[in-house]
Amino acid sequence: MLDDLDRALIHALHIDGRAPFSQIAAALDVSPQTVARRYRRLRTEASLRVVGLPDPHQAGQTQWLVRLTAAASSAQDLAHALVRRQDTSWVKLTSGGTEIVAIIHTPTDAAAGNSLLLRDIPRTNHITAVSAHCILHTYLGGPTNWRRSADTLDEDQQRLLREHEQADTSYVPVPRRLTDADADLLVALQKDGRATHAELAQATGWSPVTVARRLADLQAGGAVFFDVEVDTGQFGANTRALLWMSVSPAHIENVATTLARHDELAYVAATTGPTNLVAQALCRDPADLHHYLARRLGSLDAIHTLETSPVLQNLKAASPIITELERTRRTATPGRTGAVIDGRAGATGGRGRT
């Protein structure tokens, strides 16, 4: 479990994922060495990682929430094959280990095609059912973090961190949209959102000054945001479930905005399909989940149907790109079931790239 300093550090990274350790230390009233040491430990023990991600709309991408049903003997291999792709994120094993849920990033431009949805999945052995839900709008998630992972710092501490974001007055950012030229920058940020300007310059071939200004412009335009990946079990959320809900169109906006204010939920989105609203619940234990479903969710009369899918294992988080550290945590050996779905051509960021 996390102590108060761990939680404060994670909250600080939610506010500014690229804040220098010295700035975070000033807000937390500890030494920069202590912050750096805690950050390294959380990277190893709590899977902590800051990642820079593109706004899907500005990146020319559509997100699909895909549910795959497979034989229990092959589900693990299929899930790990999806993890290795660079056009997937949030890969989970659910429902007794026979269902895989993942977000697939596809080009919005129909002419660009979509190999995973249209070709690779149908050709993969041992998949017995496929359900694809286009994500229409995200009410909670992405730039908006789970409240229980960002509830430690007081207003003065948060102000100190937000002031840092505006501290450099030598350059006034101009809001910009993503272009194909940003592809290498996005790949580097998806690997490590805290990479230095020098490291990003090496990845892009630009100068550090150009990198700093381009990144400031993209953030100002909302084209890039920074997410914090962390094992939610460290916050005591040991029971996780996906909630698939059916809500009448006239009430979906009201229900979704209400759910987005619930501390038990980390994700809420409107989708296509027979269930048009999906959420992820993070609770202490099964009794806590039951209490939430029966009392808080049950009080919303506009929800007509509800399917609860327990999440057994989170195999991949927000970033489409996994790091060497993450690879060492995974021990699955791909078998024949992953031969088709484990395509190495995947989304690496940039407009229309898959």
Sequence and secondary structure as in RCSB ss.txt:
>XXXX:A:sequence
MLDDLDRALIHALHIDGRAPFSQIAAALDVSPQTVARRYRRLRTEASLRVVGLPDPHQAGQTQWLVRLTAAASSA
QDLAHALVRRQDTSWVKLTSGGTEIVAIIHTPTDAAAGNSLLLRDIPRTNHITAVSAHCILHTYLGGPTNWRRSA
DTLDEDQQRLLREHEQADTSYVPVPRRLTDADADLLVALQKDGRATHAELAQATGWSPVTVARRLADLQAGGAVF
FDVEVDTGQFGANTRALLWMSVSPAHIENVATTLARHDELAYVAATTGPTNLVAQALCRDPADLHHYLARRLGSL
DAIHTLETSPVLQNLKAASPIITELERTRRTATPGRTGAVIDGRAGATGGRGRT
>XXXX:A:secstr
   HHHHHHHHHHHH TT  HHHHHHHHTS HHHHHHHHHHHHHHS  EEEEEE TTTTTEEEEEEEEEE HHHH
HHHHHHHHHSTTEEEEEEEGGGTEEEEEEEEESSGGG  HIIIIIHHHSTTEEEEEEEEEEEEEEBTTB  GGGS
  S HHHHHHHHHHHT   SS        GGGHHHHHHHHH TT  HHHHHHHHSS HHHHHHHHHHHHHTTSEE
EEEE  GGGGT  EEEEEEEEE TTTHHHHHHHHTT TTEEEEEEESSSS EEEEEEESSHHHHHHIIIIIITT 
TTEEEEEEEEEEEE   S SS  HHHHHH      GGGTTT  S    SSTT  
